[in-house]
Amino acid sequence: MDWEKTLERLKKLERKKLKSISGKADINLGTVSEDSVTILGRDKSGKKKESRRSIEKLREYAAKMDLDTPVHADVAVVGGGSSRSYPETILANMPDVEWTRINKRKHIVWVGKDTHPLGTLRERKMPKKELKGK
């Protein structure tokens, strides 16, 4: 996956709400720089908060994406929780990335061409013989 192209597209998503695959971990993207992304949200009391995340997690995830090979987020970022959900959500909203389920687990797939608009999700229905995810 071309990181420079992905970063350029990512900057076009500043200040946009990005839908997560599950619908339970949507994020509001703030600013994007060469070093970090800012996620906008609210704490438990409803007060606005910003969290700055290293862009390295996104870069690492993108580097593990081979053409037409599903990647599970836990494998890509070595772990779960919020460290997994924000790169998965951001990358799934790229126009050349689709998502699928393999063994009931979410995976994203770099398809190498734009198949949907930037900032939206597209599910990929994969034939059983192609279900070889990482």
Protein Blocks (a to p, Z undefined) as FASTA:
>chain_A
ZZklmmmmmmmmgoiacddfkopacccdfbddfkbccdddddfkopacdddddfklmmmm
mmmpcghiacdfklmnopghjllmmmmmmmmmpckbccddeehiacdddehiafbdehia
cdddddfklmmcZZ
